[in-house]
Amino acid sequence: MTFQRARSEEQREVRRRAILDTAAAMLDEMPVADVSLNELSRRVGLAKSNVLRYFESREAVLLELLDDFLERWLTELADELVAGVVADAAPDERARQLAEVLSRSLAGRTVLCDLFGAQGGVLEHNVSVGVVTRHKRTSLALLEHMARLVRQHVPELGDGARLFCLTALVTAGALSSYTPPPPSVLAAYAQEPALAALHLDLQDALRTAFTTALLGVLPRP
């Protein structure tokens, strides 16, 4: 892919979108840690200095992708919750159903989980205050959206819905770093099967964490 010099705002937006789309395609092939600005520049067909005209760093690209992926996921999650949570069930049963839907949905979106896992320790470094501020404003708006979705199905959570949602996303990022295990870990499990007790299935681990958190904050009769 090659570009002529962007001379209009529309052309600049096309180029920005191409950079984001190329980075998204790379994340389908490799973890966040392996995405480099040099390879991104090569794939998008721009000099590295030109990519930096649109995004100040690799981390700035990935932060914007995190916001994009989260927004897309929440759009899909709304329908998943309608299909998976029975409106007239008891509060604790709806909480379990919510945990099931969230764990299944997030476990199927490993790139989103990988981005959340890298957010605090990697992606929010090497970026300016302006980039962080825009990202945090978007994150806060999306978190409020997620909390509204959760409250629609488990209104008993009340104001605790936002904290649950934030914790759920952080948990998904943390747990996803253990799956899938690297080849050396898999080899150790094969060599000494008792060690496989430490193996985490992402969906199972998320379901347990979400269920425990939800049941713990539901008001008692």
DRENFI-720548 format. One record per residue (C-alpha): residue in three letters; x, y, z. Coordinates in pm, whole numbers, plus 50000, padded with zeros to 5 digits. Layout:
<pts>
AlaXYZ...
</pts>
This chain:
<pts>
Met500005000050000Thr501375034249903Phe500015068949965Gln500325102649801Arg500865132150030Ala497705138750233Arg496505173750146Ser493025174450297Glu491485164950629Glu489625136950456Gln492855122850314Arg494495125150656Glu491625105850810Val491925078950542Arg495595075450629Arg494935074251003Arg492335047250948Ala494735027350732Ile497325028151012Leu494755016351267Asp493394989051039Thr496904976450966Ala497754975351336Ala494494956651401Ala495434930951136Met498844926551300Leu497144919251633Asp495354890151467Glu498794875251400Met500844884551705Pro500544896152067Val500624932952158Ala504244929952273Asp505384919951922Val503754948951737Ser506544972851638Leu506395007051478Asn508914996151214Glu506794966651102Leu503614987251115Ser505245013750894Arg506404987450647Arg502984971450621Val501075003750586Gly503485016250319Leu504665047550497Ala507985058650634Lys508155056151013Ser508445094151030Asn505175097150839Val503355073351071Leu504555095251358Arg502795124851195Tyr499495107751275Phe500305089251598Glu503055100251831Ser504085064551918Arg503235027851878Glu501465029952214Ala499235058152090Val498105036251800Leu497305007252030Leu495465028852284Glu493145041252010Leu492615005551894Leu491744995552249Asp489015021952253Asp487765010551910Phe487684973752007Leu485964980952339Glu483265001652171Arg482644974351912Trp482494947652181Leu479954966752387Thr477684969852084Glu477754932152043Leu477524925852417Ala474144943052439Asp472564916052220Glu474474888152395Leu473124899152733Val469544900752605Ala469884865152477Gly471714851552781Val470084867153088Val466504857653181Ala464694889053291Asp462394872853549Ala465014850553712Ala466094856054072Pro468904881454127Asp471574855454205Glu470614835353897Arg470764866153676Ala474174873953825Arg475404839153729Gln473974842853380Leu475644876953346Ala478964861953453Glu478534834053198Val477804858252913Leu480674881753004Ser483224853753046Arg482274836852718Ser482224869952531Leu485584882352658Ala487294848452622Gly486324849552255Arg488004883452212Thr491604876152299Val492954907152125Leu490794929852340Cys491924911352653Asp495564913652542Leu495204951252498Phe493684954852843Gly496514934052986Ala499044958352836Gln497144990452910Gly498535001153246Gly502044986853225Val502854994052859Leu500335013652652Glu499935043052887His503695048852878Asn505505067252596Val502435088652527Ser501705125052596Val499265139152848Gly496975148552560Val496815112752428Val496215098552776Thr493505124452846Arg491605116052525His491945079052594Lys490755082152954Arg487745103252853Thr486745077252597Ser487385049052844Leu485205065753106Ala482335070252861Leu482575033852751Leu482785021853110Glu479575040753187His477975024352883Met479024989853005Ala477714997253354Arg474335007253209Leu474174974353017Val474984954753333Arg472424973953541Gln469714966853283His470024929953366Val471084930953732Pro469704964153860Glu470334952454216Leu474004961554163Gly473124998554167Asp476145021354186Gly478394990854222Ala477954982353854Arg480675006153737Leu483254992653980Phe482344957153882Cys482764965553511Leu486144981853567Thr487314952253775Ala486004927753514Leu488004944053233Val491174945753441Thr490704909353542Ala490254898953180Gly493514916153088Ala495404900453377Leu494144864953324Ser494604865952947Ser498384869852995Tyr498474833553111Thr496664819552806Pro497694802952593Pro500764790952783Pro504094793952598Pro505664762152456Ser508084758552748Val505214758352998Leu503234733252792Ala506334711252775Ala506714713153154Tyr503074702653196Ala503594673252960Gln506734662753143Glu505184666053490Pro501374663753462Ala500774674253824Leu501954709153728Ala499004712753491Ala496874721153796Leu498284756153747His496904758353393Leu494144784153347Asp491304781553099Leu490454817953031Gln486684814153010Asp486474792353322Ala488714815753519Leu486734846353413Arg483424829653494Thr484604821253844Ala485994856053905Phe482904873953772Thr480454851453956Thr482294856054284Ala482414893754242Leu478754897054146Leu477384874754420Gly479604892154671Val478124926554603Leu474454917154558Pro472354929554850Arg471264902155090Pro467524896255150
</pts>
